[in-house]
């Protein structure tokens, strides 16, 4: 255990040296954001959770034997965690072992994002001397392989990264030189970043194709464009937009957007619109990776705008219907819909196989308090259907939560096999990254310090690494 806790201490010191009040637990006022650049059981948790740690102000009573048994189960999970989003970025096994800081000393590492196959991790790295995008490759045993590949990104810091389906290039977003504008560009590892377009706001999604991938963008809330790398100009798919963020590919030829005052499918070949659900105001939606289902929620309070967190800070309502701001899952093949959460739903994301949905209910009690809930498409209730309540980190609340629908295209808390979920937060005086098993009865276990986590599907390193006992 010695070297593991030494590595944790190093990571904690790196995080602490960059900390200000911005790294504390989030307060209700900290969830506001701008539209230009981020710096996204149906009872909503209204029943008290009587499990240990449900009260985020009380330190949970832990049993060492139980925690070790849980950690042993986590050690069998596939993939690797990327931890932190400034100033340090680290990687670790799902049980917290083999923890290793990989960001560059003296630089602020942010926006860690796994490649689709989990064998590369990209992040934005900033210092007074340079602004770069770094890509760290990993070997067949899940260990960092050589030095990070450097791409020059001189200009404003990159605040969003998304890999193409073939993992050969990335799309990025950052503030443009023109005030109030967002720059969209492309970068190949080792090559300089190349600006493509600018506007505000700007939301995007790579196509699922591994050959000739393209970027679909919802731009300025008034059009949908298709950007093909190498093309001089984008193709205008729709000359209309609405109050939503990122478009979502359903298959290689169709995407989900908001058009003609409806949640709709649009043909990328000819712009034909197929209306699905009427929408007369702001909406957020996330399509499952298999393109089978969409989870959506209307933002019933329009004053919140399309890009703010849309928190129902008073707590969930008593009833949940599909037109009162509840979270709804629509089957795009059968047309059937199901209410899976109420209007306290603030963010949600599908598991990699599209079989499960995690959704976050949020309430305020001096701090922003959240609970992750879990729903299965097959109707089977997971053994653990929710986490204990926790305090959100300010980093997650300010940077990720307001733009969660965009971030579902690039990062995830889900384990590759949909059997566990990782999240940052505070339960009692224990603050860091937690992993919740779903198919066994177990409390979430803190596996590391850190204010952000994303789970990659690549090889899992053995415990006998830099942080092993």
NORFEN-V653483 format. One record per helix or strand of 2 or more residues. SS is the DSSP state (~ for helix, > for strand). FROM is the first residue (numbers start at 1). TO is the last residue. If there is no record, write none. Layout:
[[SS;FROM;TO] [SS;FROM;TO]]
This chain:
[[~;2;17] [~;21;23] [~;28;31] [~;64;74] [>;80;83] [>;90;92] [>;100;101] [>;108;114] [>;120;126] [>;131;138] [>;149;152] [>;158;163] [>;170;175] [>;182;187] [>;194;199] [>;202;206] [>;214;219] [>;223;228] [>;235;238] [>;248;249] [>;254;259] [>;262;267] [>;273;278] [>;283;287] [>;293;298] [~;302;304] [>;327;331] [>;337;341] [>;345;350] [>;356;364] [>;368;376] [>;390;391] [~;394;407] [>;420;427] [>;430;437] [>;445;448] [>;453;456]]
